[in-house]
Amino acid sequence: MSSIESKQKMKTEYDRCHRAKSPDFEIGQQVLLKDVRTPPGSNKVLTKRPYSSHPYIIKQVINFHGAGPAYKLTDPNTAKELRGLIAHDRLKHFNALKTPAENVTVSSQVAVKPCFKLADRILQDSIIGGEEKFLVQFQN
């Protein structure tokens, strides 16, 4: 067995044991960019939020002879490309959260099935575990 075959076998075994997955970013997708650098003269050493506050758009995906993909990003606010290529480990999928509806009331004219109680209003709207949850106030 050659050294290349041996390395490939070790890689597949490592990926299987650690449940590694290949990056699935596509052109046109919005992503957040990780930046852990501290600005010069800053008293801040560590950051709890290393990802940028606004999304970038993937403009180009570059693969080169078996190496992992690298990405060219564009800032949608300024329409300028970021300098250099970005590796997949610095990217995170951007999921835009829906803005919660405030003080939504249910009108009495809405047809309600007899098995459900009529809700007075929605107090809170959140996403937990990828599922939308509501805190609802019911009539007394």
N, C-alpha and C positions, 0 to 999 in steps of 0.2 A: 504494500500500500504506500503510495507516494505521500509526501508531506501535505500537498494540496488536498488530496482526498481525506487525509486525517483531520486537517483543519476544518474542512466542510462538515465532516461527521461530528466533530466537537461543537461546531456552531449550531447544527440542527438539534443536537441533544440539549445544549444550553437554552436555545429558544423554546424547546418543548418544556423543559423543567421550569423555566421562569415565565412561561406564557407570553413570550415576546410577540409583538405583532408589528407588521410593517406599517409605515406611515400611510394614511389614506387621505392626504390633502389633495385638492383638485384646483385647477385653474378657475379663477373667479370666486373662490370661496373666501369668506371673511375669517381672519385669524387674529389672535392676540400675540404680541411679540414679547418674549421674556428678555429683560435687561437687568442684570444684577450689578452693574457697575455703579460705584458711588461717585458722585460728582466731585471735582477737586474743591478742597476747602470745606467740605461738608462734615458735620459732626455725626452724621448718620452712618453707622457701620453696616448694619444688617437691615434688610427690608422684608416685610411680611407680604408685600404685594409686588412681586417682581414683574408682573405682566403689565403691559401698557394699558392705559385707560380707554383707548379708542382702537377699533379694529383696523387692520390693514387688509388689502386685497392681494391674493396670489396672482401674479401676472404671468409667471413662467415657472415650469418645473424642469430641472436639469438633472439627467442621469448620465453617469460617465463610467463605462466599463466595469460594471458590477459594484461600484461605490453607491452608497445610499443617495437618495434624491436630495437636491438642494433647491431652494426656492428664491425667486426674485419677487420682492414685495413692492406694492405701490401704496402711498398714503392717499386715501380718498378725499381728504380735506384739501390738500394742496396739489394733488395729481402728480406728485414727484415720486420717482423711484427711490427706494432705499439703496444706499451704496453697498455693494458686495452681495454675496449669496448668503442665505440663512439656512442653517441645518434644521432638520425636523424636530430636534429636541428642544429648540427655542420657541416652538410654535404651539399654540393651543387653540382648539376650535372655539369660535365665538358664537354664543347662543344669545340672541337678543331676548330679554325677558319681556313679557307683556306687562304693560302698566296696569296696576290693579284699579278696578273701577271703584270709585269712592261713593259711598252712600247710595248704592243701587237699591231702589225699592221696587217691589213687585206690585203691579197694579191689580186691583180686584177684578178687572175685566178679563184677565188672562184665564183661559180654561185650565183648570187644575184637575188632575186625576184624583179620584176619591181616596186612593191609598197614600197620597202625599199630603203633608200639612202645608199650609200656605206660609211662605217665608216672609218676614217683615222686611229684612234687608241683609245684605252681605257685609259683615264686619271686617273680614280680612281675606285676602286672596294670596296664596303662596304656592311655590313649587317645591315639593319634597320628594326626593328620590325619583325625579323625572315625571312625577304625577302632580297635576294641579289639585290643590286642596282648598276648601272654602270653610270659613268660620261664619255660620249663618245664625241670625237672630230670628226666632219664630214668634208668632203672635201668641199672646197669653190665652 
